[in-house]
Amino acid sequence: MIELSRRGLLAGMGATALLAACSNGVGSDGGAQIDARVDATQAFLEERYPGTRDLAARSAGVLYMPLITEAGFGIGGAYGRGALRIQGATVDYYSATKASIGFQIGAQQYAHALFFTTPQALEEFRRSPGWAASADIRYATPDQGASIGKETTELDPVVALVFGQQGLIAGATLSGVKYTRIIP
């Protein structure tokens, strides 16, 4: 008979929990959960900011990140999951991560959408092992949301709309955010 000590039992339970947390999600309903959140985010954007409907229709693809949670106390970080849609259909799932250091304290949540206005920008995003938000992004503010579709040209390969901020950290930007393809 095999005897199990309390320490062995706890170690086994810990290893099982770690494996479950690190699983690739095959067979889980993570994709359905992300899609439901993305559907709600897309509907909110199109209702609240009608110009985004036009912009999405003219874009090669749109990455919707329904909820990013950011917190910091000297050292900070952010995380969220979303879906890339091409012609309205989900083609991939992505996580967004961000780490920061400096004077910061508080927490906030927000959503954002990246509109890839050119096929080249979308292809570069999809081919990279971990795409980082950089200088080629044009930020649009929510108050521009009504007219954003008319203002955007092919000179802006990626248009980012950050919206729905709630919390105590001032300002939400995508600088330093890294996007990585995931299997939910």
Secondary structure as GFF3:
##gff-version 3
##sequence-region A 1 184
A	DSSP	alpha_helix	6	21	.	.	.	ID=ss1
A	DSSP	alpha_helix	30	48	.	.	.	ID=ss2
A	DSSP	alpha_helix	51	58	.	.	.	ID=ss3
A	DSSP	beta_strand	61	86	.	.	.	ID=ss4
A	DSSP	beta_strand	89	116	.	.	.	ID=ss5
A	DSSP	alpha_helix	119	127	.	.	.	ID=ss6
A	DSSP	beta_strand	131	132	.	.	.	ID=ss7
A	DSSP	beta_strand	137	140	.	.	.	ID=ss8
A	DSSP	three_ten_helix	142	144	.	.	.	ID=ss9
A	DSSP	alpha_helix	148	151	.	.	.	ID=ss10
A	DSSP	beta_strand	158	167	.	.	.	ID=ss11
A	DSSP	beta_strand	178	182	.	.	.	ID=ss12
###
